[in-house]
Amino acid sequence: MAKRDFYEVLGVARGASEADIKKAYRRKARELHPDSNSDNPNAEAQFKEVNEAYDVLKDAEKKAAYDRFGHAAFEGGMGGGGGARGGFNQQGDFASAFSDVFDDLFGDFMGGQRGGGGPRQRAARGSDLRYNLRVSLEEAYTGVQKTISVPTSVACSVCSGTGAEGGAEPVSCPTCSGMGKVRAQQGFFTVERTCPTCNGLGQIIKNPCQTCKGSGRTEKERSLSVNIPAGVETGTRIRLAGEGDAGTRGGPSGDLYIFIDVAEHDLFKRDAQHLFCHVPVSFTSAALGGDIEVPTIDGGRSRVKVPAGSQTGKQMRLRGKGMPALRGAGLGDMFIELVVETPVNLSARQKELLREFEELSAENNPRSSNFFSRVKSFWDEMKS
């Protein structure tokens, strides 16, 4: 039985573009796949016919030979196609063709690279590293330069990072021919797996470096100087490009990320750019008013006027005495919060004076008078 014209098999006109041929082939392959046509005894033969047609028409040289000589181009040694295979008489040819259609249909979706797409990228970027650095609140206020010691992987100085003795270049893996993957045939499918010899690198080292055992990297503790800018907060991240682990096979180094932790302070509490300081004042100072001296984060002192009759929780603002903005302009404020202190361990004379003061100051405590008045009303309502 004479073979049908390949253009007719795919349902395209002579002179069809490569894109049109591929589109028609995909449509036919889906339509005639044996797994989807179990009730059609001719499906497998038709599917092979479609693959044979596409195998010729997708190749520019084979297509030119077919256009000139027809099927005779691939029979009797006449071919102008340069080694084109004839037909699909063997299961290996059919499986190979199905692998092509599988790659065409799903290769882009899987994000993979077809076997003929060239060598893999063998150099790999090094890992990023994290370093937790604690600074004081004063250091966060002024900014500081810190020296840290970081254990990292660096390029082996003996083999210059190649992993080979004497700095020799790795050679192509004989198992996968440098592709980093091998194919195994399973029926109609061809499955790709990572090459077990080179672990996907596509290259092997014949004589590994004795210093790094072929890894191209050695462990080393490095001292680095880090500039901590003023205004950092807990959680601030500083990136040092290229200071992470060294890459493999000449790949770039990773980055080092410094995570800042600002320690708690004995005097100040921080909220973003603002500082809060609880200042105890005596009972008499709160009642009479006066001036108190408070510390500031820059190591200075500020005088604050306490209004007469101040209560616990009274706040006063010192503008511009807070924390600086990170890489910005301006300073936050500092808030003084008063804590009225009750005297303890009183002498007999002090107790006597306080009792006398209590008798004379009933009308001077409006909050307590108002509170107990409301308490009395509450009790009266409950009784009634």
C-alpha positions in Angstrom: 0.0 0.0 0.0 1.4 3.3 -1.1 2.3 5.8 1.6 0.1 8.9 1.9 1.5 12.3 1.3 3.0 13.6 4.5 1.3 17.0 4.1 -2.0 15.2 3.7 -1.3 13.1 6.8 -0.9 16.3 8.9 -3.7 18.1 7.1 -1.5 21.1 6.0 -0.8 22.6 2.6 2.6 22.4 0.9 4.6 25.5 1.8 3.0 25.5 5.3 5.2 27.3 7.9 7.1 25.5 10.6 4.6 26.8 13.2 1.6 25.6 11.2 3.2 22.1 10.8 3.9 21.9 14.5 0.4 23.1 15.4 -1.2 20.5 13.0 1.0 17.8 14.4 0.0 18.5 18.0 -3.7 18.4 17.1 -3.3 15.1 15.2 -1.2 13.6 18.0 -3.9 14.3 20.6 -6.6 13.1 18.3 -5.0 9.8 17.4 -3.1 8.8 20.5 -3.7 5.1 21.1 -4.5 5.6 24.8 -7.5 7.8 23.9 -8.7 5.5 21.0 -9.0 2.1 22.5 -12.0 1.4 20.4 -10.1 2.2 17.1 -7.9 -0.7 16.0 -6.2 1.6 13.5 -5.3 4.3 16.0 -1.7 3.1 16.6 -0.9 2.8 12.9 -2.4 6.3 12.3 -0.5 7.7 15.2 2.8 6.3 13.8 2.0 7.7 10.4 1.5 11.2 11.9 4.8 10.9 13.8 6.6 9.7 10.7 5.3 12.7 8.7 6.2 15.2 11.4 9.7 13.7 11.9 10.4 14.6 8.2 8.6 17.9 7.9 9.8 19.4 11.1 13.5 19.1 9.9 14.4 21.7 7.2 16.9 19.4 5.4 14.5 16.4 5.4 11.6 18.5 4.4 13.6 19.9 1.4 14.5 16.4 0.3 10.9 15.3 0.6 9.6 18.2 -1.3 12.0 17.4 -4.2 11.9 13.6 -4.3 8.9 12.6 -2.2 9.1 9.3 -0.3 11.9 8.1 -2.6 14.2 10.5 -0.7 14.3 8.1 2.2 14.3 4.8 0.2 17.2 3.1 -1.5 19.9 5.4 -0.2 18.8 8.3 -2.3 18.2 10.7 0.5 19.1 14.3 0.4 18.2 14.5 4.1 21.5 13.6 5.5 20.9 10.4 7.5 17.1 10.5 7.8 15.7 7.4 9.3 13.1 5.5 7.3 9.8 4.7 8.9 8.8 3.5 12.3 9.3 -0.2 12.0 11.0 -0.6 15.4 9.6 0.1 18.8 12.6 2.2 19.7 11.8 4.6 16.8 8.2 4.9 17.9 9.2 5.5 21.6 11.7 8.2 20.5 9.0 9.9 18.4 6.6 9.8 21.3 9.2 11.3 23.5 9.4 14.2 21.1 5.7 14.8 21.2 5.7 14.6 25.0 8.4 17.2 25.1 6.7 19.4 22.6 3.4 19.3 24.5 4.6 19.5 28.1 8.2 20.6 28.0 7.4 24.3 28.4 4.8 23.7 31.1 7.3 21.7 33.1 9.9 24.4 32.8 12.4 21.8 31.6 14.9 21.7 28.8 14.8 19.1 26.1 17.6 16.7 25.6 19.0 18.5 22.6 18.8 21.9 24.2 22.5 22.2 25.0 24.5 21.7 28.2 23.2 22.4 31.7 24.4 25.4 33.7 27.0 23.8 35.9 28.0 26.7 38.1 25.7 27.1 41.1 25.3 30.2 43.3 26.3 29.8 46.9 23.8 29.8 49.8 22.7 32.9 51.6 23.7 33.2 55.2 22.0 34.8 58.3 23.8 36.4 61.2 21.9 37.7 64.3 23.6 40.8 65.7 22.6 42.4 69.0 23.3 46.1 69.6 22.5 48.4 72.5 19.9 51.2 72.3 22.7 53.7 72.5 24.4 52.1 69.5 21.1 52.1 67.6 20.8 55.8 68.4 24.3 56.8 67.2 25.0 54.1 64.6 28.1 51.9 65.1 30.7 49.8 63.2 30.9 46.2 64.3 33.3 43.5 63.5 31.7 40.1 63.3 33.1 36.6 62.7 31.1 34.5 60.2 31.8 30.8 59.4 31.4 30.4 55.7 32.3 28.3 52.7 35.0 29.9 50.5 36.5 28.9 47.2 39.3 26.4 47.7 42.6 28.3 47.3 44.4 25.1 46.2 42.2 24.3 43.2 40.8 27.8 42.6 37.3 26.4 43.3 37.3 23.8 40.5 37.5 20.8 42.8 40.1 19.2 40.7 43.7 18.6 41.7 46.0 21.3 40.3 43.1 23.4 39.1 42.4 21.2 36.2 39.0 21.6 34.5 36.3 19.0 35.1 35.6 16.7 32.1 32.2 15.8 30.5 30.4 13.0 32.3 30.6 9.8 30.2 27.3 8.5 31.4 25.1 11.4 30.3 27.5 13.0 27.8 27.5 16.3 29.7 23.7 16.7 29.8 23.3 16.0 33.5 20.4 13.6 32.9 19.8 10.2 31.4 16.8 8.7 29.6 15.1 5.4 30.3 12.5 3.9 28.0 9.3 2.6 29.6 7.0 1.4 26.9 5.8 4.4 24.8 7.3 6.8 27.4 10.9 8.0 27.7 11.6 9.1 31.3 14.4 11.5 32.2 16.3 11.2 35.4 19.2 13.0 37.0 22.4 11.3 36.0 23.6 9.1 38.9 27.3 9.5 38.0 27.5 13.3 38.1 24.4 14.1 40.2 23.1 16.4 37.4 26.2 18.5 37.0 27.1 17.1 33.6 30.8 17.0 34.6 33.0 14.8 36.7 36.3 15.3 38.4 38.9 12.7 37.6 41.4 13.7 40.2 39.7 15.5 43.1 41.5 18.1 45.1 42.9 16.7 48.3 42.2 19.9 50.2 38.5 20.3 49.5 37.8 16.6 48.5 36.4 17.7 45.1 33.8 20.2 46.4 35.7 23.3 45.4 35.0 24.9 48.7 36.5 24.9 52.2 35.2 26.1 55.6 36.7 29.2 57.0 35.8 31.8 59.6 35.9 35.3 58.2 36.0 38.6 60.1 33.8 41.3 58.5 33.2 44.9 59.3 29.6 45.9 59.4 28.3 49.5 59.4 25.1 49.7 61.6 23.2 52.9 60.6 21.6 55.1 63.2 17.9 54.3 63.8 18.0 50.5 63.4 15.2 48.6 65.1 14.8 45.0 66.1 14.1 43.1 62.8 16.1 45.5 60.6 17.9 43.5 57.9 21.2 44.5 56.4 22.4 42.8 53.2 26.1 42.2 52.4 26.2 41.2 48.8 28.6 38.3 48.0 29.5 37.6 51.6 27.6 34.4 51.9 28.8 30.9 51.0 31.0 30.5 47.9 29.4 29.1 44.7 30.2 25.7 43.3 32.2 25.3 40.1 33.0 29.0 39.9 29.4 30.2 40.6 28.8 33.5 42.4 28.8 33.7 46.2 25.5 34.1 48.1 24.7 37.0 50.3 25.0 37.6 54.0 22.0 39.0 55.9 22.5 40.7 59.2 19.4 40.7 61.4 19.5 43.3 64.1 18.2 42.8 67.6 18.2 46.0 69.8 18.6 45.0 73.5 16.2 46.2 76.2 17.3 49.3 78.1 17.3 49.9 81.8 15.8 53.4 81.6 14.1 53.8 78.2 11.3 52.0 76.4 11.2 52.4 72.6 8.2 52.7 70.3 9.4 53.3 66.8 11.1 56.7 66.9 9.8 57.6 70.3 11.2 56.9 73.7 9.4 56.6 77.1 10.9 57.1 80.5 9.2 56.5 83.8 10.4 59.0 86.4 9.5 58.6 90.1 8.7 61.9 91.9 8.1 62.3 95.6 4.7 62.9 97.1 5.6 66.5 98.0 7.1 67.3 94.6 4.0 66.1 92.8 1.8 68.1 95.1 3.9 71.3 95.2 5.4 71.1 91.7 9.0 71.9 90.8 11.8 71.0 88.5 13.3 67.5 88.0 16.3 66.4 86.0 15.9 63.5 83.5 18.5 61.6 81.4 18.4 61.5 77.6 19.5 58.8 75.2 22.4 60.9 73.9 23.9 60.9 77.4 22.8 64.4 78.3 20.3 65.8 80.8 17.2 67.8 80.5 15.3 69.8 83.2 11.5 69.2 83.2 9.0 71.3 85.1 6.5 69.2 87.1 3.1 71.0 87.5 1.7 71.3 91.0 -0.8 68.6 91.7 0.6 66.1 89.2 -0.7 62.6 89.4 0.8 59.2 88.5 0.7 58.8 84.7 1.1 62.5 83.9 3.1 62.7 80.6 5.4 65.5 79.4 7.0 65.6 76.0 10.6 66.5 75.2 10.7 67.2 71.4 13.6 65.8 69.4 14.9 63.7 72.2 13.9 60.4 70.7 15.4 58.0 68.2 16.6 59.0 64.7 14.7 57.8 61.6 16.5 55.0 59.8 18.2 56.5 56.7 15.9 59.6 57.1 15.8 63.0 58.6 14.4 64.0 62.0 14.3 62.6 65.5 11.4 61.2 67.5 10.3 62.6 70.9 10.9 61.5 74.4 7.9 61.2 76.8 8.4 61.6 80.5 5.8 59.7 82.5 5.5 60.6 86.2 5.2 57.9 88.9 4.2 59.5 92.3 6.0 57.7 95.0 4.3 56.9 98.4 6.8 57.4 101.3 7.6 54.3 103.4 9.2 53.6 106.8 7.8 56.8 108.3 8.9 58.1 111.7 6.4 59.0 114.4 6.8 62.7 113.7 6.2 62.1 110.0 3.0 60.1 110.7 1.8 62.8 113.0 2.3 65.5 110.3 0.6 63.4 107.7 -2.5 62.9 109.9 -2.6 66.6 110.5 -2.2 67.2 106.8 -5.1 64.7 106.1 -7.4 66.6 108.4 -6.6 69.9 106.7 -6.8 68.6 103.0 -10.1 66.9 102.6 -11.4 69.5 100.2 -8.1 69.4 98.3 -8.7 65.8 97.0 -11.5 66.3 94.4 -11.1 62.9 92.8 -11.4 60.9 96.0 -14.3 63.1 97.2 -16.1 62.5 93.9 -15.4 58.8 94.0 -16.7 58.2 97.5 -19.8 60.3 96.8 -20.6 58.0 93.9 -19.9 55.0 96.1 -22.4 56.2 98.7 -25.0 56.7 96.0 -24.4 53.2 94.7 -24.9 51.7 98.2 -28.0 53.7 98.8 -29.5 52.5 95.6 -28.7 48.8 96.4 -30.4 49.1 99.8 -33.6 50.6 98.3 
